[in-house]
Amino acid sequence: MNVKPSPQSQPRKLRVGVSIFVRKGEQSVWENGIYQNCIFLVMLLMRSPLVEATYLVAGGGDGRPEDARNFLADSPVPLIDMDAAANTLDVMIEMSAQLAREWVVAFRERGGKIVSMRVGNDYVIDIERMIFDQPHGLLVTSAPYHEVWTLPEYENTCVPYYASTARCPVRMMPHLWSPVVLEREVAHLPDGLSFGYRPCRRRWRAGIFEPNICMVKTSFIPLLTCEAAHRADPDMLEHVWAYNTFHMKEHVSFNGFARSLDIVKHGLSSFEGRFPLCRVVAEQVDVVVSHHWENAQNYVYYEALYGGYPLVHNSHLIGECGYRYHDFDCEEGGRALQRAYAEHDTHLDAYRRTANDFLHGLHPENEDNVRIYSDALAALYDRD
């Protein structure tokens, strides 16, 4: 490693790693959004004029780099282990795999810079797991980070939480997305299926994709949104597919909630497992209905917009895209769904232009994004 640089200076162009959780056995980039986040971040770092080399770093699980051959077959950068990272990198960005405090301390002593990139609503996740005695997630380890980076969607809930628990500066960074992972999945669709909105269906099939593993993204408001639209116009919806709900079907409270809905009583609803969005919208879905609570930037939104699908949502961070309702107002959500049904086919070209302009601003190779992340790397060397 290099001698620890003095403030205002970098040792040279930087070698930067991004940690990613690797375990033995089958693993998929579609299991959660953070794996894609890692890929998009290294794509950006490869474009930074401050960066000489970029790596993914296998950590957190019981897997080794060789276990990730299929999982990360299309990674644009090499995958190295923690030992190699300790002896190779100038900057380590903790992302998918949490770093042991001892590793962080030793890396800093060698002159390395440590950033924790937080892309989940850790405040809510942590309190849920403590209150309801669930397995722990990200732990407060007192690791001596130089900075925490996070996303605008967590400004309200997490920025003060990170500043207090990590005891270091917190910097908000742009959310990143590219269609590259989506397009690779689309290329493997069965013959006869294609990704992209198809107009002129008389009745719409709604898809709900919230993961239902934390309060911030659940299916309840989307189901009630579809319910409100169905009550107003019983001829509008052909089916409502609620994905990521299979594990809740036998839960007494959820079962009672679902059975109270007309969309269930009338045989319009199915409760399914987890699948990549592009696989099911190609065959079963015309409109994506979503909801978040302090989690306003989601890859599901971006994938739906990229495909031209009408997106009914309550996000304040996706510009003029989609058909918005506010907060937890499922009745307004029903009206937004009705508006989408009435307008989408007529305004499809304008909808696609608005979506594409917005998605361009998220791209890892967008010059503004590269500049912001490069400036943040440079700032690590502006302090002791």
C-alpha angles and dihedrals in degrees: 000000000000124000109267107275121236119243116283092028140087123208091234133296105338134250106215131190132194118203118232128183111245124182135175117268131025118349131172135198086226094064091091138345096253093075090058089045089059091052093049092049094053089047088058095044089054087062097047115110088216095059126084099178136003129205141179110228120212112225147129099051137063094263131105127212090267089060090062098057093112097030093056100023091130098043111136091216136048122268116229134178128247094263092054090045092054091055099037112038135082094188129029119195111200107213124134097011120048114230123232113250091234091055091049093050093049092046091052091049088057090054099264124145120229127205126178110210108201114197101162131071092260095172092062094037092051096047092046092053093047096045097042096038094241125157110285123259124188109002130213098242102166087238108169101243120180091215143351116225120199142159133268091248089069098049093108103039108026114026095077090039092055093044091053100042098038095038093215138095118292120214126191114224134189118271110243131215137163129178091230096101092041093050092051089054092045089054088064097052114126118264112279095030125099135180116240139076116286115203132213102051110148094217126027130231111216124211125202116193107174110138097228095211097109136024094252096072118028138145098237100093093040090052090049089047091056089044092054092049092047093051090051094046115013091185096059104076124057095180143349116216113197106193124193090032101098092099090057100048095099096041107117096223095044091045091053091047093050094046090055091064124094090218086063097039090051093051097247099122137079127184112213145172130258122295135157108272095236093058096057103034088056089064111014114023137071101167132030115217116194146170137190138182111210090334103096101155114071136161090223088065092050094047092050092048092047089055094048092244117152108255118204106196148145099223121132092192103067099072117225094336124128129351110306133205124176134257112311097338103133091172090058086044089057090052090048089053090050090049091051090051091050098044112024101086092046095049099035097120093051090044091055093048092051091047094048093050090052095045091051088063091058098051116121089227094051106124094228092053093047090050094049094050091043090052090051091052091049091050090061087071094048092079136045 
